[in-house]
């Protein structure tokens, strides 16, 4: 898989047509669809994306065999 070839743990992908509304996070084990949610400031897809990446990176950084 390309993730292993480039030594990556996840890739964030989007399509031009829906890039403001949804993104897909691809890992070795799964594909996670992240959609925007409604707020007073408008539709924001970045906030749930950032939360997911921080959560996953924190879990990875805690692994003892890094």
Long-range contacts (C-beta under 8 A, 24 or more apart in sequence): 1-28, 3-27, 3-28, 4-28, 9-56, 9-60, 10-53, 10-56, 12-49, 12-53, 20-45, 21-45, 23-49, 25-49, 25-52, 25-53, 27-56
